[in-house]
Amino acid sequence: MSPHDTTLNSTAKPPSAPAPLDLGHVLQDEAQVVAISKRLKRAHGQIGAIVRMLEEGRSCEDVVTQMAAVGKAINTAAFTLISASLRECLADPTVDGEAVTQRLQKLFLSLA
């Protein structure tokens, strides 16, 4: 084995995954947290209903219609979370508003 061959080298480290995006912000608006949680709990219930629809042999059209509704509910919850976080961060004078705006914009675009 040559010194450049690392295929059998047990000390070779696997490539690391990119670091997750850390906004360092936790949503403080309790009303928004409750609203987002309710929406997600409803979507969770809808997913169970979709599984039952599949198992019962419901039509593809009915199943896909429900899947689209769940997708919209989840996206709406995510958009609400992003916008509420943006509002809070921009109102905080200790936060770099430009940096937060850029990171939240990337999150927003990840949903598109």
C-alpha positions, 0 to 999 in steps of 0.5 A, spaced: 500 500 500 502 506 498 502 512 503 497 516 498 492 510 498 487 511 504 482 506 502 484 501 508 487 507 512 483 506 519 485 513 521 481 517 515 476 521 517 469 521 513 467 528 510 463 532 515 456 534 514 455 542 513 454 545 520 446 546 521 444 553 520 443 556 527 439 562 528 440 563 535 433 565 536 427 562 539 420 564 538 418 568 544 411 570 541 407 565 545 401 566 541 405 565 535 408 558 538 401 556 540 398 557 533 404 554 529 403 548 534 396 547 533 397 548 525 402 542 526 398 538 530 392 538 525 397 536 519 399 531 524 392 528 524 391 529 517 397 525 515 394 519 519 388 520 515 392 520 509 395 513 511 388 510 512 385 513 506 391 509 502 390 503 506 382 503 505 384 504 497 381 511 496 382 514 490 389 517 488 385 524 487 382 524 494 389 522 497 393 527 493 388 532 495 389 531 502 397 531 501 396 537 498 392 540 504 398 537 509 403 540 505 400 547 505 399 547 512 406 545 514 408 550 509 404 556 512 406 554 519 414 554 517 412 561 513 409 564 520 415 561 524 420 565 519 416 571 519 414 572 527 422 570 528 424 576 523 419 581 526 422 579 533 429 579 531 428 586 527 425 589 534 431 587 538 436 592 538 442 587 540 441 583 534 444 584 527 438 585 523 442 584 516 445 578 518 438 575 521 434 577 515 439 574 510 439 567 514 431 567 514 431 569 507 435 563 506 430 559 510 424 562 506 427 560 500 428 553 502 420 552 502 419 554 495 
